[in-house]
Amino acid sequence: WGSPGAAEAELQPISKDGKRAAGYYRDAVDAGHAKAMVNLGILLYTGTGVEKDAAAAAELWRAALEEGVQQADFCLKNMEERPGELTNMFENHQQS
């Protein structure tokens, strides 16, 4: 994860702090960053740092897809066709 919308001094990875990452992504989404919609959606879908909310994740991914972010399509398809797979991918990525 990164920290979109953060001040230059705060641009350190924060992969161990999902709640903080969610805050940065929410700020970025509020500022209109479509790619942040995908990342916040992943946090919502997996329940990382926030309460799990698949419906809100799907809403963000659809909005990001409308903005042309193709990764959102990947997330939506995995959510619909392979429930739970995004959670597994995300957990495996964090462990590495």
Phi, psi and omega in degrees: 000160174237205180217070181300140179086357182280156175295154183309320182291345183255017186276035176270145177302145182230041186298339181270359184231081183298325180295317179293317178300317179300321178297316178296316180295321177299316178300317181293320177298315179299331179274000175095016180276108185294323179295329177294333177299320179295312183294317177296322177300320178297317179297318179294319181294321182269347182074031181269108178079355180216168175290138180298131181207088182296325180295317179293323177299312181298321178298316178295317180296321178296319179295319179295320178297321176298333178273000176094013179272104186293335178301330179297323178297318177302314181297314180298315180296318179293322179296317184279320186265333182222070183307136178090343184293322177299319178300315179297316179299317183293316179296318178296323179294319181294328182285337183277000000 
